[in-house]
Amino acid sequence: MPIDMVGVVALILVFLAWLVFGAIFLLRKKPPKEEETKRVAAAKWGIALQGIGFALVGSFHRTQRGPLPPSHLGEVILAAVTVVPAYSSCWFFLIAVRKAPVRG
């Protein structure tokens, strides 16, 4: 079975974007400890529902056939459509962390 190099490269790039996102989150300036605000219980249900949705979508096996004929250029375009938002979200998060006022 041949290895899909475009898919492997896209997977590695998205994984590296997750690491960048995590590094930004862990290395940001943390605000001083404050009294915890009250949390809404419905938020936990939303997070749980999102997790169930990801599990359901990831558990189905997709066929390799699609509406378009196989194309190397199409694979590259889809990989770019996957990778660009991953790094864009890291960039936006970095900007938000830099602009956010540190309360204290």
Secondary structure, DSSP 8 states (H G I E B T S, - for coil): ----HHHHHHHHHHHHHHHHHHHHHHHS------------HHHHHHHHHHHHHHHHHHHS---S--SS---HHHHHHHHHHHHHHHHHHHHHHHHHHHHS----
